[in-house]
Amino acid sequence: MIFPEIDDIFYALRKARNKAVHQGYDSYDDAVILLEMAYNLGVWFMQVYGDFAYEPESVGFMLKKQQPLDGTILYTKKTKAQLKQQKKQEAAEKEIQRQELEEKEAIIAALQKNAVRHFAITPATIQQRVKQLYKI
């Protein structure tokens, strides 16, 4: 059994990972927060499963400012290309759905038109309507 706070960290990291992998999501601010959470998780692991007397540095988590590497830039370009492809695919799916909706609306309109012809109500007396309904 683990503490709820630790479970929350695992959950947040998993959800962020899935969002990044499957939706191409990336956010520097979210990444910093998640890195701090991962750091705290590492401290917890060290204290529980490693050196029980371990105490992290008093500064805690600190992210150094770095220049982006060439690999990072290439990765970003690849991700943007993937996002473009995903947007094209979503647009194509949306167009298919729009066409299907138009077809269904046309069918409904035709059925309604046919129903009006079939059940046309003309001005009549109550006796005439009874005769129509019961075919007297």
N, C-alpha and C positions, 0 to 999 in steps of 0.2 A: 504494500500500500504506500502510495506517495502522497505528499502534501498537495492540497488543491492548487497552491501557487505554482508548484512544479508542473503539475498537470496542465495548468493554463499556459505555461511557457511552451511545453511540447505541442499543445493544440495550436497556438499562434504560429509557431514555426512551421508546422505541417500545413496549415491553411495558406500561409504566405508562399511556401514552396510550391504548392499545387497551383496557386494563382499565377505565379511566375512561369511555371512550366507550361501550363495548359492555356493560359490566356495572354502570355507575353507581357505580363504586368511588371513594371519596374519603377521604383521610387527610391531615391537616395535617402529621403527622410525616414521612410519605413525601414530601409535596410539598416540604418544606424540604430534605430530602436531595436530591431530584431537581433543585431549583433550584440547589443548590450544585454538583451535577454539571454542569448546564447552564452555570453561570458558568465552571467550569473548562474546559469545552469551548469557550466563547467566548474565553477567554484563549489557549487553544491555537490557535484559528483566527487570532486577532490576531497571534500570534507567528509562525505559519507563512505566512499569506497577506497579512498587513498589515505592520505595523512590526516588523521583525525584532528591534529593540532594545526592544520593549515589555516592561515589567515591571509587573504589577498592583500595586495598593496593598499595603503590608505587612500591612494588616488582613485582606485577602482578602475572602471572601464574608461579608456580614453582612445579615441580614434585619431590617428595621425593623418594630417592632410597630405595627400599624395597626388602626383600628376598621373593621369590615366595612361596605362600602358597600351602599346599597339594592339595587343590581343583584346583588350577591353573595347577599343574603338571598333575593331573588326566584329566583335561579338555584338556590339550595339547595332552596327549596320546590318548584320544578319538578322537580328531581332526585328528591325524595322521592315526588312524585306518580308519576313514571315508575317508581320502584322498587315502589310499591304495585301499579301495573298489571302489572309484571313478575311479582310474587309471585302475583297473581290468576291470571295466565296459566299459571304453573308449577303452581299448585294444580289448575287445570282439566286440564292435561296429565297430572298425576299420577293424578287420578281416572279419566281415560280408560284409562290404563295398568292401574290396579287392576281396572277392569271387564273389560278384555281378559284379564287374568291369571285372573280368576274364571271367565270363559267357557272358557278353555283348560283350567283345572283340572277343570271340569265335564265337558268332552269326554274328558279323560284318565280320569277316574273312570268314565264310562260305558263307555269302551273296555275298561278293566280288568275291569269287572263282566261285560261281554259275553265277554271272553276267559276268565274263570273258568267261566262257563256252558259255553262251547264246549269247553274243555279240562278239564272236571271230572275229577278223579282220585278214583276210588273204591277202597276196599280190594279188592285182587285178588291172585291168585297170579301168579307170573312167567309161567306159561303163558297166563293170561287177558290179561295185558298184551301179550304177544307177538302174540296173536290180534287184539287191538285195533289195535296198531300196523301189522301187516301184513295185516289183514283176512283172516285165514285162516278 
